[in-house]
Amino acid sequence: MIEETVRTWVAGWALSRRTPPPVEKPWGLFVEVPDNPAEAGRHVLPEAEESLVRAAAGTVREPRTWLKTPAEPDTIEPWLPDGWVVAWDHTGHLMATDLQATHPVAPEGYTATVETSGPVTFLRVLDAAGQQAAKGQMAQVGDAVIVDRVVTEEAHRRRGLGGFVMRSLADRAISDGAVLGVLGATDAGRALYETLGWKTHSTLAEGIYQPLET
């Protein structure tokens, strides 16, 4: 179950971010991330096994390459070779939910707009002045959607906009034939998503290749 969910997440993330499609590797998947100063690419391992982590990490020569796998960070730390560090501050959470329609209504003073580009749907919440207050997007992969880039601007937080974005995306996904939602969450995001019925399936341990300059 976790392996399939990871693969769905990676496929949807690549669509959402408009990167090249994931490439199959002996240990999992690799996604190139062009034009990103913080990330050259990412290896995503559906199985958190020592041999697979070592094999994937051992092929990397380009700094800013990431490795992600469903495990606790302290589990993979001793498996990472020289030049790799655990990205403790970026530890994520693989979450999923069976989608349910709730017919949300935007909080007073806000309106929502929806645009679709291929398999990706973009939702924006605007304030009374027409400025962006919150946003989110999702990409559909089969009967699943991968929710991505859910953000509420600081001046508009604690007004229910995050929940509204998530519920609105879920309703739209259901109308498009999806039944499952998947996402990778930060600690803060996880707290919100759990209140909306999302379940954490695994911690996502993350490592980054950043060798010391000589």
Residue pairs with C-beta under 8 A, 6 or more apart in sequence:
1 201
2 46
2 70
2 94
2 201
2 202
3 46
3 47
4 46
5 94
5 96
5 182
5 201
6 28
6 44
6 45
6 46
6 70
6 94
7 29
7 46
8 141
8 142
8 144
8 146
8 180
8 182
9 94
9 146
9 182
9 183
9 184
10 22
10 29
10 31
10 44
11 21
11 22
11 141
11 146
12 138
12 139
12 140
12 141
12 144
12 145
12 146
12 148
12 182
13 31
13 139
13 146
13 148
13 184
14 20
14 21
14 22
14 31
15 118
15 119
15 120
15 139
15 141
15 146
16 120
16 137
16 138
16 139
16 146
16 148
16 149
17 33
17 148
18 120
19 31
19 32
19 33
19 34
20 31
20 32
20 34
22 29
22 30
22 31
22 44
23 29
23 30
23 31
23 32
25 43
25 56
26 52
26 55
27 43
27 45
27 52
27 53
27 55
27 56
28 43
28 44
28 45
28 46
28 47
28 52
28 56
28 69
29 43
29 44
29 45
29 46
30 41
30 42
30 43
30 44
31 41
31 42
31 44
32 40
32 41
33 39
33 40
33 41
33 42
37 64
38 64
39 64
39 65
39 66
40 62
40 63
40 64
40 65
41 62
41 65
41 66
42 65
42 66
42 67
42 68
43 56
43 57
43 60
43 65
43 66
43 67
43 68
44 67
44 68
44 69
45 52
45 53
45 56
45 67
45 68
45 69
46 69
46 70
47 69
48 69
48 70
48 71
48 75
48 76
48 205
50 79
52 69
53 67
53 69
53 76
53 79
53 80
54 79
54 81
56 67
57 67
57 79
57 80
57 81
57 84
57 207
57 209
58 81
60 67
60 209
62 209
63 209
63 210
63 211
64 208
64 209
64 210
65 208
65 209
66 87
66 206
66 207
66 208
66 209
67 76
67 80
67 84
67 206
67 207
67 208
67 209
68 92
68 204
68 205
68 206
68 207
69 76
69 204
69 205
70 94
70 201
70 202
70 203
70 204
70 205
71 202
71 203
71 205
72 203
72 205
73 86
73 88
73 91
73 203
73 205
73 206
74 86
75 205
76 86
76 205
76 207
77 86
77 207
80 86
80 207
82 211
83 209
83 210
83 211
83 212
84 207
84 208
84 209
84 210
85 207
85 208
85 210
86 205
86 206
86 207
87 206
87 207
87 208
90 206
91 187
91 203
91 204
91 205
91 206
92 184
92 185
92 186
92 203
92 204
92 206
93 184
93 185
93 186
93 187
93 189
93 190
93 200
93 202
93 203
93 204
94 182
94 183
94 184
94 200
94 201
94 202
94 203
94 204
95 182
95 183
95 184
95 185
95 190
95 193
95 198
95 199
95 200
95 201
96 180
96 181
96 182
96 183
96 198
96 199
96 201
97 180
97 181
97 193
97 196
97 197
97 198
97 199
98 179
98 180
98 181
99 145
99 170
99 173
99 174
99 178
99 179
99 180
99 181
100 170
100 174
100 197
101 170
101 171
101 174
102 167
102 170
102 171
103 171
104 163
104 164
104 167
104 168
104 171
106 112
106 125
106 164
107 159
107 160
107 161
107 164
109 127
109 128
110 125
110 126
110 127
110 128
110 133
110 161
110 164
111 125
111 126
112 123
112 124
112 125
112 126
112 164
112 168
113 123
113 124
113 126
114 121
114 122
114 123
114 168
114 172
115 121
115 122
115 124
116 122
119 139
119 140
119 141
120 137
120 138
120 139
121 137
121 138
121 139
121 140
121 169
121 172
121 173
121 176
122 135
122 136
122 137
123 135
123 136
123 137
123 165
123 168
123 169
123 172
124 132
124 134
124 135
125 132
125 133
125 134
125 135
125 156
125 161
125 164
125 165
126 132
126 133
127 133
127 156
132 153
133 152
133 153
133 155
133 156
133 161
134 150
134 151
134 152
134 153
134 156
134 161
134 162
134 164
134 165
135 149
135 150
135 151
135 165
136 147
136 148
136 149
136 150
136 151
136 165
136 166
136 169
137 147
137 148
137 149
137 169
138 145
138 146
138 147
138 148
138 169
138 172
138 173
138 181
139 145
139 146
139 148
140 173
140 176
140 178
143 177
143 178
143 179
143 180
144 178
144 179
144 180
144 181
144 182
145 169
145 173
145 176
145 178
145 180
145 181
145 182
146 181
146 182
146 183
147 166
147 169
147 181
147 182
147 183
148 183
150 162
150 165
150 166
150 189
152 161
152 162
152 165
162 192
163 192
163 195
163 196
166 192
166 193
166 196
167 196
170 181
173 181
181 198
183 189
183 193
183 198
184 204
185 193
185 198
185 200
190 200
194 200
